[in-house]
Amino acid sequence: MNSPEWITISIGCIACVLNGAAQPLFAFFLVKIVE
């Protein structure tokens, strides 16, 4: 792979992790607020 591809892949992986963690984090904080 070329080096520009690694930049794109790493940005995509970080965005994917943040997108996947958004709903569980929202649910966790919502439970903390409701308690």
C-alpha positions, 0 to 999 in steps of 0.5 A: 500500500502507498502511504496516502492510503494509510492516512485514509484508512486510519482516518476511516478506522477512527471515524468508524470507532467513534461512530460505533461508540456514539450510541452506547455512550449516549445510552450510558449517559442517559441512564446516569442522567435519569438516575 
